[in-house]
Amino acid sequence: MDVITINAQRCNGCGACVEICPTGAMYLVDGKAVVDSTLCHECEACLTACPTGATGHNAKPEPAPKPTRVPTLRPEPDVIQIRTQPDVIPFRTKVLPLVSAALTWAGREIAPRLADRLLHTLNYQAPEQPAVRGDTSTALSSNANAGGDQHRRRRRRGGG
């Protein structure tokens, strides 16, 4: 396929080709004729109109096949794996909260019961002391049916 071309050295900018072109593909730029190949229908009217012979035919080069894109081989980035030791949690930070909770529970729940039981046992097994004549004393004793509550009871010592 031929394409209309302009020899810029021969063109004197007379505009004869611009006037004769039926499609408007020819125009002047900086005093020289230029062809818009998208509008040109290759009617060759400009070839006969040019007094200097600046217009001519050039074989339109076959479009070069589009190059296929081949992905470039890029080396994979070096991945450096750093293995770190897991943070070792000291034993005391694991155990101390548990021990603290256990001691708090024992102090709240077990210690008062043990103290009541110990006082009950001591009051029950305590030897009676001899009473002074005419003196009434009070002694603590426990009532088993009262659920461990302590009651004071007066006892008379001595005579009848």
C-alpha positions as CSV (number, residue, x, y, z in Angstrom):
1,M,0.0,0.0,0.0
2,D,1.4,3.4,-1.0
3,V,1.3,6.5,1.1
4,I,1.5,10.1,-0.1
5,T,4.5,11.8,1.3
6,I,6.0,15.3,1.1
7,N,9.6,16.0,0.4
8,A,10.2,19.0,2.7
9,Q,13.3,20.2,0.8
10,R,11.4,20.5,-2.5
11,C,8.2,22.0,-1.0
12,N,8.0,25.8,-1.5
13,G,4.8,26.2,0.5
14,C,2.7,27.4,-2.4
15,G,-0.4,25.5,-1.1
16,A,-1.5,24.1,-4.5
17,C,-1.9,20.6,-3.0
18,V,-3.8,22.0,0.0
19,E,-6.4,23.6,-2.3
20,I,-6.9,20.6,-4.5
21,C,-7.2,17.9,-1.7
22,P,-10.8,16.8,-1.6
23,T,-10.6,15.2,1.9
24,G,-8.6,18.0,3.7
25,A,-5.7,15.7,4.5
26,M,-3.2,18.3,3.2
27,Y,-2.4,21.5,5.2
28,L,0.6,23.9,5.7
29,V,2.7,23.9,8.8
30,D,5.5,26.5,9.1
31,G,5.3,27.1,5.3
32,K,5.6,23.5,4.3
33,A,2.9,21.0,3.2
34,V,2.0,18.1,5.6
35,V,-0.2,15.1,4.9
36,D,-2.6,13.6,7.5
37,S,-2.5,9.9,6.6
38,T,-5.6,9.2,8.6
39,L,-7.7,11.5,6.3
40,C,-5.9,10.7,3.0
41,H,-7.7,8.4,0.6
42,E,-4.8,8.4,-1.8
43,C,-6.7,10.0,-4.7
44,E,-3.4,11.4,-6.0
45,A,-4.9,14.8,-6.8
46,C,-2.0,16.4,-4.9
47,L,0.6,14.7,-7.1
48,T,-0.6,16.4,-10.3
49,A,-1.2,19.8,-8.6
50,C,2.3,20.2,-7.0
51,P,4.5,22.4,-9.4
52,T,7.8,21.4,-7.7
53,G,7.1,17.6,-7.5
54,A,7.4,17.6,-3.7
55,T,4.6,15.2,-3.3
56,G,5.2,11.5,-4.0
57,H,4.5,7.9,-3.2
58,N,6.2,5.9,-0.6
59,A,5.4,2.3,0.1
60,K,3.7,2.1,3.4
61,P,5.8,-0.1,5.5
62,E,4.0,-3.2,6.8
63,P,3.3,-2.8,10.4
64,A,5.8,-4.6,12.4
65,P,4.2,-7.4,14.4
66,K,3.6,-6.3,17.9
67,P,6.3,-7.8,20.1
68,T,4.9,-10.2,22.6
69,R,5.6,-9.4,26.1
70,V,7.8,-11.9,27.7
71,P,8.0,-11.4,31.4
72,T,11.5,-10.6,32.5
73,L,13.0,-13.0,34.8
74,R,13.7,-11.3,38.0
75,P,15.4,-13.1,40.8
76,E,13.2,-13.7,43.8
77,P,14.2,-11.4,46.6
78,D,16.2,-13.1,49.3
79,V,14.0,-13.8,52.2
80,I,15.9,-14.0,55.5
81,Q,14.1,-15.8,58.2
82,I,15.1,-15.0,61.7
83,R,14.0,-17.5,64.2
84,T,13.7,-16.0,67.6
85,Q,13.3,-17.7,70.9
86,P,9.9,-17.3,72.4
87,D,9.9,-15.0,75.4
88,V,10.3,-17.2,78.4
89,I,7.9,-16.1,81.1
90,P,9.5,-16.5,84.5
91,F,8.0,-19.2,86.7
92,R,7.2,-16.8,89.5
93,T,5.0,-14.6,87.3
94,K,2.9,-17.7,86.5
95,V,2.7,-19.1,90.0
96,L,2.6,-16.1,92.3
97,P,-0.9,-14.9,91.2
98,L,-2.2,-18.5,91.8
99,V,-0.5,-18.7,95.2
100,S,-1.8,-15.3,96.2
101,A,-5.4,-16.2,95.2
102,A,-5.2,-19.5,97.1
103,L,-3.9,-17.9,100.2
104,T,-6.5,-15.2,100.1
105,W,-9.3,-17.8,99.7
106,A,-7.8,-19.9,102.6
107,G,-7.6,-16.8,104.8
108,R,-11.2,-15.9,104.1
109,E,-12.8,-19.3,104.2
110,I,-10.7,-21.8,106.1
111,A,-9.0,-19.8,108.8
112,P,-12.2,-18.6,110.5
113,R,-13.6,-22.1,110.6
114,L,-10.4,-23.5,112.0
115,A,-10.2,-20.7,114.7
116,D,-13.8,-21.4,115.7
117,R,-13.1,-25.1,115.9
118,L,-10.0,-24.6,117.9
119,L,-11.7,-22.3,120.4
120,H,-14.6,-24.8,120.8
121,T,-12.1,-27.6,121.5
122,L,-10.2,-25.5,124.0
123,N,-13.3,-24.4,125.8
124,Y,-14.6,-28.0,125.9
125,Q,-11.3,-29.5,127.2
126,A,-10.3,-26.7,129.6
127,P,-10.0,-27.8,133.2
128,E,-12.2,-26.0,135.6
129,Q,-10.3,-23.8,138.0
130,P,-11.3,-23.8,141.6
131,A,-13.7,-20.9,142.3
132,V,-13.2,-18.5,145.1
133,R,-15.8,-18.6,147.8
134,G,-18.8,-16.5,147.2
135,D,-17.6,-15.6,143.7
136,T,-19.6,-16.6,140.8
137,S,-17.7,-16.9,137.6
138,T,-18.8,-17.2,134.1
139,A,-17.4,-19.8,131.8
140,L,-17.6,-20.1,128.1
141,S,-19.1,-23.3,126.7
142,S,-20.3,-24.2,123.3
143,N,-23.6,-25.4,122.3
144,A,-23.3,-28.1,119.7
145,N,-26.8,-27.6,118.4
146,A,-26.3,-23.9,117.9
147,G,-24.0,-24.3,114.9
148,G,-20.8,-23.4,116.6
149,D,-22.0,-20.2,118.3
150,Q,-20.5,-19.5,121.6
151,H,-22.8,-18.9,124.5
152,R,-22.1,-17.8,128.0
153,R,-23.7,-19.8,130.8
154,R,-23.5,-19.1,134.5
155,R,-22.5,-22.0,136.7
156,R,-22.8,-22.1,140.3
157,R,-19.9,-23.5,142.2
158,G,-19.7,-24.7,145.5
159,G,-22.8,-25.3,147.5
160,G,-26.0,-26.7,146.5
